[in-house]
Amino acid sequence: MPKSWFAVLASLVLIVGLASTPAGAQSLDQLRASGAVGERFDGYAEAMGGASGQARALVSQVNAKRRRLYQQRAAEQRVSAGQVGRVFAQQIMQRAPRGTPFLTESGRWTRK
């Protein structure tokens, strides 16, 4: 693995921290396990249909933090933010709780 990708993966610790941000009484992990929030192939979360306003607000906050991180890492590694997001998406998917919806690149939703 190129050294630059190692640095990207090492930043996963920050993403894991973002995953536990509370929204009222529920964390991102709880919302993902319930199916209210899904994860996408590009490294961003998505509020599913019927998600509460709190869940949608949490998704917006998480995605803003992820976007900043991806842009920072992309600039450091001289790659696109999209490439960084895809690398993180693989790690997010591995660590997400059972029941989490995932949007594949082909546009199909599946569950972990």
N, C-alpha and C positions, 0 to 999 in steps of 0.2 A: 504494500500500500504506500503510495507516495506520502512523503512527510506532510505535505499540505493537507491531505485528507485526514491524516492522523490528528492534526490540529482541529479540524472541523469536528471530528468525532469526539475529541476530548471536550469540546464545548457542550456536549450532550448533557452534562451535569446541570447546566443552566436550564435547558429545556425540561429536564425532569423536575426541576424546581418550579417551573412555570405550570407544570401539570397539576400541582397540588394547591393552586391558588383557590381560596374559597369563594363561592358565590352564595351568599346567605349561609345556609347550613350545608350546602353541597359543594364538593370539590370537583375539579375537572374530571378526575378519575371516576367519581360517582356518577357524574352526568354521562360520561362515555359508557360506563357499564350498563346504565339504564337505557341507552340508545338515544338519549336526548341530544347528544353531541357526538359527531363522528370526526374521523381524521381523514385527510386526503393524501393522495400520492405526492403532492407538492410540498408537504410539510406544514400545512395549515389545518386548523380545526374548522368545523362547520356545524352550526346549530341545525338540527333536524327539524322537520315540520312539527309544529306543536310544542316546540321548546319554549320554556318560560322566558320572560323578559330578562330575568337574572342570568339565565343560561346564555342568552344572546349577548348580554353585556360582557360576561366572562369570556366568551369566544372572541369578542372584539378586542378585549384587553390582551388575551393570550396571543392572538394573531399580530397585534401591534408589536409586542415584545419579540415574537419570533421574527417578524419582518426586519426589525432593527438588528437583531443578531445575525440573520442571514446576510443582510447587506454589509455588516461589519466584516464578517468572515469572508464574504466574497471579495471585498476590497483587499483584505490581507492576503488572500490566496490567488488573487487575479483570475477568478472564475465568476460565473454569473450567480446572482442570488438564487435563481431557480435551481442551479446545480446543487448549491448548498442545501436548499430546502428539501430536495429529493434525498440527499444523504441522511438528513435528520429524520425524514419521514420513515425511513426503514427502521431506525432506532426507536422512534415513537411507536410504531406499530408493534415492535417486539415487546415493548414495556407496557403497552396499554392493557387495561383489564379485559377479561373475557366479556363478550357482549358488545364491544366497541364496534360501531359501523366504520367501514373503510371504503373510501371511494377509490377505485382503481383508475389507472390512466385511461382505460377504455370507457370510463363513465359508468361502470357497474358498481353498485354498493354491495358489499359482503360484510359478514360479521366474523369477528375473531372468536 
